[in-house]
Amino acid sequence: MKKVEFRLTMPGRSSADGAWSGSGRNYALVRTMSDRRCATLLESQTTRRWSHFFGDGWVASVSARIVPSGEKLARSDGFSGYDWMVDDIMASGTIGEGPKRR
């Protein structure tokens, strides 16, 4: 079993000032998975990155890395409501369109 840390950043920002209110925060989730699942998901690398284009100029980036045994992780600020991206990655290896809006 391996721990995998997922981190969220917003490298593409189309706000008026080019900023994201979450900049500088530690948006991270840790998931535990089998060695086999980890190798498949990360394509046998130690890190991997996925991007999601929202269609309005905003771009999210989710990176994943294997957490070395014994490493103490920094306190997380959650995942800014984008947990669904990690759920999608875990389920299909890609980021989908997101939760359906009503």
C-alpha positions, 0 to 999 in steps of 0.5 A: 500500500502507498500513500499518494498526495494530490495537490491543487493549483490554478495556473490559468486564471481569468480573474480581472486581476489575474489572481486566485483567492486560494493562491499560497494555500496548501490544497492537498488530499492524501489517498491510500491505494495498492501498489498496483493501482498506484503504478497504473494511476501514476503510469509507473512514475513517482509524480504525475499531473492532470489539467482541467480546462473550465472553458472560461479561461480558468485552468486547474492542475492536479498533481499526484506524488507518492509520499515517501514512507515516514514523511510528515505532510504539511497541514492541508487547507482541504481541496477548495471544493474540487475533491471531485477531480481526485475522485474522477482521477481515481475512478477513470485516470482523467478529470471529467466535466465535474459535478452536474449543476442543477 
